[in-house]
């Protein structure tokens, strides 16, 4: 099961934003700091924190909080 508090903390740290910015509307379009370099670092941090391997095709597409939750949940369920 995905711990959303942990997910938000990883995103806050990697994107250098306030936790209030991380909600269901958060995306690369709404968070100015979320550029391609930070995105790759975010993907690596998520893999490290949740002990999963995010497939390359998903890594490029998880450009919002909602999509990140979806992909991580699926990976964690498959891993369990």
Chimera marker file (.cmm) of the C-alpha trace (Angstrom):
<marker_set name="trace">
<marker id="1" x="0.000" y="0.000" z="0.000" r="1" g="1" b="0" radius="0.5"/>
<marker id="2" x="1.264" y="3.422" z="-0.961" r="1" g="1" b="0" radius="0.5"/>
<marker id="3" x="2.072" y="5.786" z="1.893" r="1" g="1" b="0" radius="0.5"/>
<marker id="4" x="0.933" y="9.138" z="0.506" r="1" g="1" b="0" radius="0.5"/>
<marker id="5" x="2.656" y="11.083" z="3.284" r="1" g="1" b="0" radius="0.5"/>
<marker id="6" x="5.971" y="9.565" z="2.243" r="1" g="1" b="0" radius="0.5"/>
<marker id="7" x="5.203" y="10.222" z="-1.420" r="1" g="1" b="0" radius="0.5"/>
<marker id="8" x="4.431" y="13.867" z="-0.706" r="1" g="1" b="0" radius="0.5"/>
<marker id="9" x="7.628" y="14.233" z="1.336" r="1" g="1" b="0" radius="0.5"/>
<marker id="10" x="9.754" y="12.831" z="-1.505" r="1" g="1" b="0" radius="0.5"/>
<marker id="11" x="8.071" y="15.205" z="-3.948" r="1" g="1" b="0" radius="0.5"/>
<marker id="12" x="8.518" y="18.194" z="-1.609" r="1" g="1" b="0" radius="0.5"/>
<marker id="13" x="12.201" y="17.413" z="-1.224" r="1" g="1" b="0" radius="0.5"/>
<marker id="14" x="12.945" y="16.714" z="-4.883" r="1" g="1" b="0" radius="0.5"/>
<marker id="15" x="10.867" y="19.563" z="-6.320" r="1" g="1" b="0" radius="0.5"/>
<marker id="16" x="11.788" y="22.053" z="-3.590" r="1" g="1" b="0" radius="0.5"/>
<marker id="17" x="8.191" y="23.116" z="-2.953" r="1" g="1" b="0" radius="0.5"/>
<marker id="18" x="5.883" y="23.493" z="0.036" r="1" g="1" b="0" radius="0.5"/>
<marker id="19" x="3.824" y="20.422" z="0.914" r="1" g="1" b="0" radius="0.5"/>
<marker id="20" x="0.661" y="22.467" z="0.242" r="1" g="1" b="0" radius="0.5"/>
<marker id="21" x="1.635" y="22.439" z="-3.455" r="1" g="1" b="0" radius="0.5"/>
<marker id="22" x="1.404" y="18.645" z="-3.589" r="1" g="1" b="0" radius="0.5"/>
<marker id="23" x="-2.234" y="17.693" z="-4.163" r="1" g="1" b="0" radius="0.5"/>
<marker id="24" x="-4.340" y="15.964" z="-6.808" r="1" g="1" b="0" radius="0.5"/>
<marker id="25" x="-3.911" y="18.962" z="-9.121" r="1" g="1" b="0" radius="0.5"/>
<marker id="26" x="-0.103" y="19.006" z="-8.857" r="1" g="1" b="0" radius="0.5"/>
<marker id="27" x="1.670" y="18.413" z="-12.157" r="1" g="1" b="0" radius="0.5"/>
<marker id="28" x="4.553" y="19.616" z="-14.273" r="1" g="1" b="0" radius="0.5"/>
<marker id="29" x="2.143" y="22.268" z="-15.572" r="1" g="1" b="0" radius="0.5"/>
<marker id="30" x="1.272" y="23.644" z="-12.131" r="1" g="1" b="0" radius="0.5"/>
<marker id="31" x="4.629" y="23.410" z="-10.319" r="1" g="1" b="0" radius="0.5"/>
<marker id="32" x="7.180" y="25.788" z="-11.789" r="1" g="1" b="0" radius="0.5"/>
<marker id="33" x="10.185" y="23.962" z="-10.275" r="1" g="1" b="0" radius="0.5"/>
<marker id="34" x="9.175" y="20.651" z="-11.889" r="1" g="1" b="0" radius="0.5"/>
<marker id="35" x="11.478" y="20.592" z="-14.908" r="1" g="1" b="0" radius="0.5"/>
<marker id="36" x="12.940" y="17.629" z="-16.780" r="1" g="1" b="0" radius="0.5"/>
<marker id="37" x="16.050" y="17.358" z="-14.585" r="1" g="1" b="0" radius="0.5"/>
<marker id="38" x="14.059" y="17.445" z="-11.360" r="1" g="1" b="0" radius="0.5"/>
<marker id="39" x="11.654" y="14.936" z="-12.905" r="1" g="1" b="0" radius="0.5"/>
<marker id="40" x="14.433" y="12.400" z="-13.487" r="1" g="1" b="0" radius="0.5"/>
<marker id="41" x="15.741" y="12.959" z="-9.959" r="1" g="1" b="0" radius="0.5"/>
<marker id="42" x="12.203" y="12.532" z="-8.637" r="1" g="1" b="0" radius="0.5"/>
<marker id="43" x="11.819" y="9.211" z="-10.464" r="1" g="1" b="0" radius="0.5"/>
<marker id="44" x="15.119" y="7.970" z="-9.015" r="1" g="1" b="0" radius="0.5"/>
<marker id="45" x="14.139" y="9.112" z="-5.505" r="1" g="1" b="0" radius="0.5"/>
<marker id="46" x="10.749" y="7.381" z="-5.797" r="1" g="1" b="0" radius="0.5"/>
<marker id="47" x="12.413" y="4.145" z="-6.887" r="1" g="1" b="0" radius="0.5"/>
<marker id="48" x="14.823" y="4.361" z="-3.964" r="1" g="1" b="0" radius="0.5"/>
<marker id="49" x="12.189" y="5.260" z="-1.360" r="1" g="1" b="0" radius="0.5"/>
<marker id="50" x="9.569" y="2.701" z="-2.418" r="1" g="1" b="0" radius="0.5"/>
<marker id="51" x="12.034" y="-0.016" z="-3.505" r="1" g="1" b="0" radius="0.5"/>
<marker id="52" x="10.480" y="-0.390" z="-6.962" r="1" g="1" b="0" radius="0.5"/>
<marker id="53" x="11.718" y="-0.172" z="-10.542" r="1" g="1" b="0" radius="0.5"/>
<marker id="54" x="9.664" y="2.293" z="-12.569" r="1" g="1" b="0" radius="0.5"/>
<marker id="55" x="9.662" y="1.189" z="-16.228" r="1" g="1" b="0" radius="0.5"/>
<marker id="56" x="11.118" y="3.760" z="-18.638" r="1" g="1" b="0" radius="0.5"/>
<marker id="57" x="7.808" y="4.188" z="-20.458" r="1" g="1" b="0" radius="0.5"/>
<marker id="58" x="6.097" y="5.029" z="-17.153" r="1" g="1" b="0" radius="0.5"/>
<marker id="59" x="8.945" y="7.221" z="-15.897" r="1" g="1" b="0" radius="0.5"/>
<marker id="60" x="8.441" y="9.656" z="-18.742" r="1" g="1" b="0" radius="0.5"/>
<marker id="61" x="4.674" y="9.730" z="-18.325" r="1" g="1" b="0" radius="0.5"/>
<marker id="62" x="4.263" y="10.245" z="-14.567" r="1" g="1" b="0" radius="0.5"/>
<marker id="63" x="4.036" y="14.006" z="-14.819" r="1" g="1" b="0" radius="0.5"/>
<marker id="64" x="1.400" y="14.556" z="-12.143" r="1" g="1" b="0" radius="0.5"/>
<marker id="65" x="0.766" y="13.569" z="-8.553" r="1" g="1" b="0" radius="0.5"/>
<marker id="66" x="-2.265" y="11.502" z="-9.616" r="1" g="1" b="0" radius="0.5"/>
<marker id="67" x="-0.265" y="9.558" z="-12.205" r="1" g="1" b="0" radius="0.5"/>
<marker id="68" x="2.608" y="8.964" z="-9.791" r="1" g="1" b="0" radius="0.5"/>
<marker id="69" x="0.144" y="7.539" z="-7.241" r="1" g="1" b="0" radius="0.5"/>
<marker id="70" x="-1.398" y="5.292" z="-9.903" r="1" g="1" b="0" radius="0.5"/>
<marker id="71" x="1.910" y="3.883" z="-11.125" r="1" g="1" b="0" radius="0.5"/>
<marker id="72" x="3.384" y="3.435" z="-7.651" r="1" g="1" b="0" radius="0.5"/>
<marker id="73" x="0.247" y="1.702" z="-6.375" r="1" g="1" b="0" radius="0.5"/>
<marker id="74" x="0.332" y="-0.717" z="-9.314" r="1" g="1" b="0" radius="0.5"/>
<marker id="75" x="4.029" y="-1.455" z="-8.802" r="1" g="1" b="0" radius="0.5"/>
<marker id="76" x="3.616" y="-1.981" z="-5.053" r="1" g="1" b="0" radius="0.5"/>
<marker id="77" x="0.619" y="-4.297" z="-5.539" r="1" g="1" b="0" radius="0.5"/>
<marker id="78" x="2.547" y="-6.335" z="-8.129" r="1" g="1" b="0" radius="0.5"/>
<marker id="79" x="5.526" y="-6.539" z="-5.775" r="1" g="1" b="0" radius="0.5"/>
<marker id="80" x="3.457" y="-7.736" z="-2.784" r="1" g="1" b="0" radius="0.5"/>
<link id1="1" id2="2" r="1" g="1" b="0" radius="0.2"/>
<link id1="2" id2="3" r="1" g="1" b="0" radius="0.2"/>
<link id1="3" id2="4" r="1" g="1" b="0" radius="0.2"/>
<link id1="4" id2="5" r="1" g="1" b="0" radius="0.2"/>
<link id1="5" id2="6" r="1" g="1" b="0" radius="0.2"/>
<link id1="6" id2="7" r="1" g="1" b="0" radius="0.2"/>
<link id1="7" id2="8" r="1" g="1" b="0" radius="0.2"/>
<link id1="8" id2="9" r="1" g="1" b="0" radius="0.2"/>
<link id1="9" id2="10" r="1" g="1" b="0" radius="0.2"/>
<link id1="10" id2="11" r="1" g="1" b="0" radius="0.2"/>
<link id1="11" id2="12" r="1" g="1" b="0" radius="0.2"/>
<link id1="12" id2="13" r="1" g="1" b="0" radius="0.2"/>
<link id1="13" id2="14" r="1" g="1" b="0" radius="0.2"/>
<link id1="14" id2="15" r="1" g="1" b="0" radius="0.2"/>
<link id1="15" id2="16" r="1" g="1" b="0" radius="0.2"/>
<link id1="16" id2="17" r="1" g="1" b="0" radius="0.2"/>
<link id1="17" id2="18" r="1" g="1" b="0" radius="0.2"/>
<link id1="18" id2="19" r="1" g="1" b="0" radius="0.2"/>
<link id1="19" id2="20" r="1" g="1" b="0" radius="0.2"/>
<link id1="20" id2="21" r="1" g="1" b="0" radius="0.2"/>
<link id1="21" id2="22" r="1" g="1" b="0" radius="0.2"/>
<link id1="22" id2="23" r="1" g="1" b="0" radius="0.2"/>
<link id1="23" id2="24" r="1" g="1" b="0" radius="0.2"/>
<link id1="24" id2="25" r="1" g="1" b="0" radius="0.2"/>
<link id1="25" id2="26" r="1" g="1" b="0" radius="0.2"/>
<link id1="26" id2="27" r="1" g="1" b="0" radius="0.2"/>
<link id1="27" id2="28" r="1" g="1" b="0" radius="0.2"/>
<link id1="28" id2="29" r="1" g="1" b="0" radius="0.2"/>
<link id1="29" id2="30" r="1" g="1" b="0" radius="0.2"/>
<link id1="30" id2="31" r="1" g="1" b="0" radius="0.2"/>
<link id1="31" id2="32" r="1" g="1" b="0" radius="0.2"/>
<link id1="32" id2="33" r="1" g="1" b="0" radius="0.2"/>
<link id1="33" id2="34" r="1" g="1" b="0" radius="0.2"/>
<link id1="34" id2="35" r="1" g="1" b="0" radius="0.2"/>
<link id1="35" id2="36" r="1" g="1" b="0" radius="0.2"/>
<link id1="36" id2="37" r="1" g="1" b="0" radius="0.2"/>
<link id1="37" id2="38" r="1" g="1" b="0" radius="0.2"/>
<link id1="38" id2="39" r="1" g="1" b="0" radius="0.2"/>
<link id1="39" id2="40" r="1" g="1" b="0" radius="0.2"/>
<link id1="40" id2="41" r="1" g="1" b="0" radius="0.2"/>
<link id1="41" id2="42" r="1" g="1" b="0" radius="0.2"/>
<link id1="42" id2="43" r="1" g="1" b="0" radius="0.2"/>
<link id1="43" id2="44" r="1" g="1" b="0" radius="0.2"/>
<link id1="44" id2="45" r="1" g="1" b="0" radius="0.2"/>
<link id1="45" id2="46" r="1" g="1" b="0" radius="0.2"/>
<link id1="46" id2="47" r="1" g="1" b="0" radius="0.2"/>
<link id1="47" id2="48" r="1" g="1" b="0" radius="0.2"/>
<link id1="48" id2="49" r="1" g="1" b="0" radius="0.2"/>
<link id1="49" id2="50" r="1" g="1" b="0" radius="0.2"/>
<link id1="50" id2="51" r="1" g="1" b="0" radius="0.2"/>
<link id1="51" id2="52" r="1" g="1" b="0" radius="0.2"/>
<link id1="52" id2="53" r="1" g="1" b="0" radius="0.2"/>
<link id1="53" id2="54" r="1" g="1" b="0" radius="0.2"/>
<link id1="54" id2="55" r="1" g="1" b="0" radius="0.2"/>
<link id1="55" id2="56" r="1" g="1" b="0" radius="0.2"/>
<link id1="56" id2="57" r="1" g="1" b="0" radius="0.2"/>
<link id1="57" id2="58" r="1" g="1" b="0" radius="0.2"/>
<link id1="58" id2="59" r="1" g="1" b="0" radius="0.2"/>
<link id1="59" id2="60" r="1" g="1" b="0" radius="0.2"/>
<link id1="60" id2="61" r="1" g="1" b="0" radius="0.2"/>
<link id1="61" id2="62" r="1" g="1" b="0" radius="0.2"/>
<link id1="62" id2="63" r="1" g="1" b="0" radius="0.2"/>
<link id1="63" id2="64" r="1" g="1" b="0" radius="0.2"/>
<link id1="64" id2="65" r="1" g="1" b="0" radius="0.2"/>
<link id1="65" id2="66" r="1" g="1" b="0" radius="0.2"/>
<link id1="66" id2="67" r="1" g="1" b="0" radius="0.2"/>
<link id1="67" id2="68" r="1" g="1" b="0" radius="0.2"/>
<link id1="68" id2="69" r="1" g="1" b="0" radius="0.2"/>
<link id1="69" id2="70" r="1" g="1" b="0" radius="0.2"/>
<link id1="70" id2="71" r="1" g="1" b="0" radius="0.2"/>
<link id1="71" id2="72" r="1" g="1" b="0" radius="0.2"/>
<link id1="72" id2="73" r="1" g="1" b="0" radius="0.2"/>
<link id1="73" id2="74" r="1" g="1" b="0" radius="0.2"/>
<link id1="74" id2="75" r="1" g="1" b="0" radius="0.2"/>
<link id1="75" id2="76" r="1" g="1" b="0" radius="0.2"/>
<link id1="76" id2="77" r="1" g="1" b="0" radius="0.2"/>
<link id1="77" id2="78" r="1" g="1" b="0" radius="0.2"/>
<link id1="78" id2="79" r="1" g="1" b="0" radius="0.2"/>
<link id1="79" id2="80" r="1" g="1" b="0" radius="0.2"/>
</marker_set>
